Amino acid sequence: MTLITMERRDILTQIPMRKTRKMGVGVNQTLYRLRNMVQRCFNKLKNARRVATRFDKTAKSYLGFIDITSIRLWLRRLST
């Protein structure tokens, strides 16, 4: 998506541009940190093979396993 199209649609970038770029665009650091945190959480969830390959046939059992994996990650974080 080009910068002009993004401006027309009122989309704000959340990934900082390279320092060598001629025209810089401001980035909201708070939103960037939150985006990064969510992205890292999804990457950790995908480390569970069952979540990444989606072996479960129903949405209910898939979401249940995502809950179990999330709880496991949360408990691991609490124990450190």
trRosetta pair geometry for C-beta under 8 A, 3 or more apart (Angstrom, degrees):
i j d omega theta_ij theta_ji phi_ij phi_ji
1 5 5.2 -119 -173 85 87 127
1 6 5.6 102 133 -60 116 94
1 11 7.5 0 128 71 150 156
2 5 4.8 94 59 9 81 103
2 6 6.9 -145 97 -6 42 89
3 6 5.5 -55 -148 37 33 113
3 7 6.4 35 154 -21 66 103
3 23 7.8 38 -132 101 176 135
3 25 7.2 -155 -131 -68 120 140
4 7 5.8 -53 -150 33 32 111
4 8 6.5 34 152 -20 63 105
5 8 5.7 -53 -151 34 33 114
5 9 6.4 13 157 -3 66 111
6 9 6.1 -68 -146 48 29 99
6 11 4.3 -90 -158 65 82 109
6 13 7.1 30 171 -54 157 87
7 10 7.5 30 -173 -77 33 35
7 11 7.8 -84 -56 43 22 73
12 28 6.7 34 147 -2 142 113
12 31 7.7 61 104 80 128 163
13 17 7.4 33 128 -46 157 93
13 25 5.3 67 34 114 135 137
13 27 6.2 -67 100 -98 89 88
14 27 6.3 107 -144 -151 30 100
14 28 7.0 -40 -116 51 77 87
14 31 5.4 -99 -125 120 113 109
14 32 5.2 172 -179 -90 82 72
14 35 5.2 93 148 -13 142 162
15 27 7.2 -112 79 -119 11 138
15 32 7.2 134 -91 -126 35 106
16 27 5.0 -95 -84 -3 71 158
16 32 7.2 30 -34 -123 87 154
17 21 4.8 -53 151 28 123 153
17 24 6.0 -168 61 -134 129 64
17 25 5.8 94 -16 34 130 90
17 27 7.9 178 -3 -42 73 119
18 21 5.0 116 68 -24 81 98
21 24 6.3 126 90 -82 105 61
27 31 7.9 -132 173 66 75 102
27 32 5.7 44 158 -52 116 134
28 31 4.2 49 95 19 115 112
28 32 6.5 168 89 -17 59 87
29 32 5.4 -55 -144 37 34 116
29 33 6.4 37 157 -21 67 102
30 33 5.9 -54 -152 33 29 109
30 34 6.6 25 152 -14 63 107
31 34 5.7 -55 -147 39 35 111
31 35 6.1 38 154 -21 67 106
32 35 5.7 -52 -145 36 30 113
32 36 6.3 32 154 -20 63 107
33 36 5.7 -55 -148 36 30 113
33 37 6.4 33 153 -22 64 105
34 37 5.6 -53 -148 33 32 113
34 38 6.5 30 155 -16 65 104
35 38 5.9 -56 -150 37 31 109
35 39 6.2 30 153 -18 65 110
36 39 5.7 -56 -146 38 30 113
36 40 6.4 30 156 -18 65 105
37 40 5.9 -54 -148 36 29 109
37 41 6.5 33 151 -22 62 105
38 41 5.6 -53 -151 32 33 115
38 42 6.6 32 153 -17 65 103
39 42 5.9 -52 -151 35 33 110
39 43 6.5 34 151 -19 64 105
40 43 5.5 -52 -149 36 35 114
40 44 6.5 36 153 -19 66 103
41 44 5.8 -55 -151 35 32 109
41 45 6.5 32 151 -19 65 105
41 73 7.9 122 -145 133 77 160
42 45 5.5 -52 -147 36 34 113
42 46 6.4 34 154 -20 66 105
43 46 5.7 -55 -148 35 32 111
43 47 7.2 48 149 -35 60 92
44 47 5.7 -36 -162 8 39 118
44 73 5.7 94 139 -121 132 142
45 48 6.3 -47 -177 22 47 107
45 51 5.4 -99 160 131 84 161
45 66 6.5 22 -157 -141 128 86
45 69 5.7 100 -137 121 76 135
45 70 7.0 -5 -99 -73 108 76
45 73 7.5 -68 -77 -32 66 150
46 51 6.1 -125 -108 101 37 109
46 52 4.5 81 -163 -88 75 99
47 52 7.5 103 -28 -42 5 125
48 51 4.3 62 82 11 105 110
48 52 6.8 167 82 -13 53 88
48 65 7.6 -173 134 156 143 104
48 69 4.6 -92 -21 -119 161 136
49 52 5.7 -60 -144 40 33 109
49 53 6.0 4 169 4 70 113
50 53 6.7 -65 -135 49 22 92
50 54 7.9 84 165 -88 52 18
50 55 5.3 -65 -145 22 77 116
50 56 7.2 60 173 -26 101 93
50 65 5.8 -94 118 172 125 149
51 54 7.2 15 -174 -72 30 59
51 62 7.8 112 -123 -164 64 82
51 65 6.3 -164 -76 120 83 111
51 66 6.0 102 -118 -91 119 75
51 69 5.8 -35 -44 -20 138 166
54 62 6.2 9 -142 -123 87 127
56 61 4.2 -157 -162 102 131 107
56 62 4.2 -173 75 -70 131 73
56 65 6.2 -176 -33 2 143 135
57 61 7.1 36 49 48 59 132
58 61 4.9 84 65 12 93 99
58 62 6.8 -157 95 -6 47 89
59 62 5.5 -58 -147 39 33 114
59 63 6.1 31 158 -16 69 107
60 63 6.1 -56 -146 39 26 106
60 64 6.4 31 152 -22 60 108
61 64 5.3 -50 -147 34 35 118
61 65 6.5 34 155 -18 65 101
62 65 6.0 -56 -153 35 30 106
62 66 6.6 32 148 -19 64 103
63 66 5.4 -48 -148 34 38 115
63 67 6.6 44 150 -22 65 99
64 67 5.5 -50 -154 32 34 114
64 68 6.6 34 149 -18 65 103
65 68 5.3 -46 -145 35 40 114
65 69 6.2 40 154 -18 67 103
66 69 5.7 -53 -145 39 32 110
66 70 6.2 35 153 -22 64 107
67 70 5.7 -56 -147 36 29 112
67 71 6.4 29 155 -19 65 105
68 71 5.8 -54 -149 35 30 110
68 72 6.4 32 152 -20 63 106
69 72 5.5 -53 -149 35 33 114
69 73 6.5 33 153 -18 65 104
70 73 5.7 -54 -149 37 32 110
70 74 6.2 33 152 -20 66 107
71 74 5.5 -55 -146 38 32 113
71 75 6.2 31 155 -18 66 105
72 75 5.9 -54 -145 37 29 108
72 76 6.4 31 154 -20 62 106
73 76 5.7 -54 -148 35 30 113
73 77 6.4 30 153 -19 64 105
74 77 5.7 -56 -151 35 31 111
74 78 6.5 30 151 -19 65 105
75 78 5.6 -53 -146 36 35 112
75 79 6.4 32 157 -21 66 107
76 79 6.0 -57 -148 33 30 109
76 80 7.0 24 157 -18 61 106
77 80 6.3 -61 -155 31 32 106
